[in-house]
Amino acid sequence: MSMVNGRPVAAEARLPARIPKGAIRDMLLLALFWVASLFLVNPLGDFPLNDDWSFGLAVKHLLQTGDFRPTGWTSMPLITQTLWGALFCLPGGFSFNALRFSTLVLSLCSLLAVYLLVRQVHPSRLLAAIAALTVAFNPIYYALSNTFMTDVPFTALLVAAAFFFFRCLQADSDFALLCGLACAVAATLCRQLGLAVPMAFAACLLWSRGCAGRWVIRAFVPPAVCLGALLTFQHWLKVTGRLPALYSLQNGELLSALCTPKRLVPGLAKHIGTALLYLGWFSLPVAVLVLPAAAPARRGRRVSLIAGCVFVLCSIIILILTRGPMPTAGNIVLAQGIGPLSLRDVHILNLPHVPALGRGFWLAVTVASLLGGALLVGAAAGTVARLWPSLVPARIQADQTAGVFFLLCAGIYLSPILVIGGWDRYYIPALPFLLVGLAGLTTASWHPQARARVALAALLLASLYLYAVLGTRDYLAWNRVRWTALNDLLAGGKVTAADVDGGFEFNGWYLYDPAYQEKPGKSWYWVDRDTYLLTFAEMPGMVTVKEYPYSHWLPPYTGKIVVLKQ
């Protein structure tokens, strides 16, 4: 045995150095299942999606000139993402196919890391597989895995950093500390909130080891190095004229919210409720397996039940009075499936040109979100009630370290988002930590014979799989047709990009200008002349030039992209 704060710590409480039994086979099966889904989705297509035109421009400029110069549309450091994308473009030159493949590689690595992390904190191979699949086929995570958006690479770097920092917490490994620090710096230079994991590591290390000089130094070096790297990089961007126009936008919003109590309190209530609904829905396959065991004592069960019921009641009232059923945050998960639907008629004018999935579907999702949110709130309350005597400084036990560390990672990451709000995709980096943390806190009371809960978890996971895979397939299908139409329109040479409103990504890719002023009667996104317009349906007062059909699977119908002329 080793000693921590004068208390013995069993060797088996340390993180095993070897890969757990059966892990190689499980990970191969998970990878094969995930790769097989991509054949249905077909992620190929040399075109941007969502905001990744901006990140693609940074990669293209780096490849052509050797100079890193992000566009003004960028609000994060981005250097890690740019270098990673450029690496995949080196063999065949710049293309969005190469950039998309770079994200898919990190997505696969991330889901396998989630499997390994759960195996390190929990005895169940089944739970580890379900947790990994819950992340892999989360509709937002899966859709963004097929883009060059920063969310999935950032999540993968955070998970890698947490993996090594957890190894350090359990085994005091200097090598693991250095690896975790390297991954944390890379995450921070991708997006600023990469600071969350080293901050959680520092808090958890001091909480478990105490405030002796050795532990204080070991705790504060990682966040200090990451913050120093971030500030140095930001200074370089500023003094060399590379700092994007939108870089400090969210920092300003955060400071403004914190300094305005009238805005802060209602904003927090709204954003916490939204986060619990989305994370409750996304974590439900794992939650139904582990959370009924989170508060085994009678007092803990009572506290959990009361807290969960209060959350459900408040959420129902808020949904009825203000927002209606899910989805409520926007961007990726939309009433019509998976988006964004970034053509003028739907994106700007909100015309009903794309059929929605139906009220029944979204009512079921809302019920699942309420149930998942109630389980999270109830489990949090019950766990605090159960563990409160040991949650004082330097008293956290070895078997509590995993749950506390990973939930701290999620909580610190979410804190600024809960203050200012944001798109639904902002919640995704917290999901792996939430799942691993929940698994870590329920190891002692795990009941593998609960077959009904396993069947329910499988059913919930299957529903996420279908929505994620079919929705992403549809999203890529209509975008593929949209870019075919645009390329046909530009092919003759008589029409230029300046003549077209081809949607947010097209106009961003060809016409982005940080000094652009929105023009009345036109879309806000860098439209010069909208002589030609792409939409999902005909528009009054415009002539239809050509229609391009595409098949939509969820819900099933034949859609079309329409090229219109003024």
Buried (B, 14 or more C-beta within 10 A) or exposed (E): EEEBEEEEBEEEBBBEEEEBEEBEEBBEEBBEBBEEBBEEBEBEBBBBBBBBBBBBBBBBBBBEEEEBBBBBBBBBBBBBBBBBBBEBBEEEEBBBBBBBBBBBBBBBBBBBBBBBBBBBBBEBBBBBBBBBBBBBBBBBBBBBBBBBBBBBBBBBBBBBBBBBBBBBBBBBBEEBBEBBBBBBBBBBBBBBBBBBBBBBBBBBBBBBBBEEEEBBEBBBBBBEBBBEBBEEBBEEBEEEEBBBEBBBEBEEBBEEBEEEEEBBEEBBEBBBBBBBBBBBBBBBBBBBBBBBBBBBEEEBBBBBBBBBEBBBEEBEEBBEEEBEBBBBBBBBBBBBBBBBBBBBBBBBEEBEBBBEBEEEBBEBBBBBBBBBBBBBBBBBBBBBBBBEEEBEEBBBBBBBBBBBBBBBBBBBBBEBBBBBBBBBBBBBBBBBBBBBBBBBBBBEBBEEEBEEBBEBBBEBBEBBBBBBBBBBBBBBBBBBBBBBBBEBBBEEEEBBBBBBBBBBBBBBBBBBEEEBEEEEEBBBBBBBBBBBBBBBBBBEEBEEBEEBEBEBBBBEEEBBBBBBBE
